Amino acid sequence: MHHRLSVEHNSFDIGDVTVVNAKSVGGFAFTGNTVRRLDGADHPPYTSPLFVFHGSSGIRIARNHYDKGLNTSVVAD
């Protein structure tokens, strides 16, 4: 298991993709980031969840800025 990982104060220009797909992570933080759509908000909403976690704990997602039309779901199992 990986511990105390953080992604802070970055900019992501994305298509319809998952930004974080992590497995066996403890203490992950995604804070203060900006996530923008490549195609603009006038297109159909994206369907891919931005965050997927498998067997992880201590997840913190806060103070981020998202374009409209992104799927800001967090999927955890």
N, C-alpha and C positions, 0 to 999 in steps of 0.2 A: 504494500500500500504506500502511496505517495502522501506526504503530509505538508501542510502549510504552504500551499501554492497560491499565488495571487497574480491576477491580470488587472492592472490599474492604469487609468489615464491613457488609453489608447483609442485610436479611431479605426473602425472597420467599415469598409465599403463592400457590401456583399450581394450576391444573388440569393436565390431561394435555397439556402444551405443552413446547416447547424453550425453554430460558432464554436460551441464547446461540447464535445462528446467524450466524457471521461469515465474511467473504470477504476474502482478501488482507490478513491481519493478521500483523504480526511483533511478537513480544514481548508477548503478551496474558497477563494474570494474573487469575485468579478465586480469591481467597483470603479465608479468615475469614468466609465468608457462611453464612447459614442458609436452607435451602430446605425449605418445609413444604407438605404437601398440603392443598388446600382441603377435600376430602371425608373425611379421616382415614384411618388405616391399616387399618380394617376393611373397606374396599372393595377391589375387584380392583386389582392393580398397574397403574401407568401404563405405557404402551408407548412414548411419545415419548422419544427420547434427550434428556437435559438439555443436551448440548453438541454442536454441529455446526460444523465448520471446513472451509472450502474454500480451497485454495491458501494456507494459513497456516503459520507456523513460530514456534518459541519459545513454545509454549503451556505455561502453568503453572496447574494446578488443584490446590489444596492447602488443608488445614486448614479444610475446610467441614463443616457439619453438615447431614445429609439425613434427612428422615422415611423410615421404612420404606415400601417399595412404590413408590419413585421409580425410574426407569430412569436410573441414573447413568452410562450409556454416553457415551463421547466418540467421535464419528464424525468422521474426518478423511479428506479426499481431495485 
